Amino acid sequence: MYTDPIADFLTRVRNAQRAGHKVVDIPASNLKKEITRVLFEQGYIRKYKFLEEGPQGLIKIALKYDKARRPAIQELVRVSRPGLRNYTQVNNMPRVKNGLGVAILSTPKGVMTDKSAAHMNVGGEVLCYVF
């Protein structure tokens, strides 16, 4: 049994892209649904669907590739983890790949990107980097 569901989510997406899969199924939770929504809004995944199957539901994610079959997500990095939480204030927001990547944060106003959090003037827990 795994103890970090967000790391499991990111690993499933990473492995599916490396294997060239078009779709990946992930056990659902509210936080994973919000991370999926942010990835879709930022254009890293093609589409997603929430299914009410099994005890906790399922997230079906259609992965996005370019014409050369390279994945849209080059790298997914888990930042905050259960053993070492990583929080940031609005004036100390992380820059991912010099602004080309996205940091996904869990804030008091919901899960959002680093740019959205800075715009709304809130800090929070840095969940992961996507680039």
Secondary structure, DSSP 8 states (H G I E B T S, - for coil): --S-HHHHHHHHHHHHHHTT-SEEEEE--HHHHHHHHHHHHTTSEEEEEEE--TTT-EEEEEE-B-TTS-BS---EEE-SBTTB--EE-GGG---SGGGTSEEEEEETTEEEEHHHHHHTT--EEEEEEE-
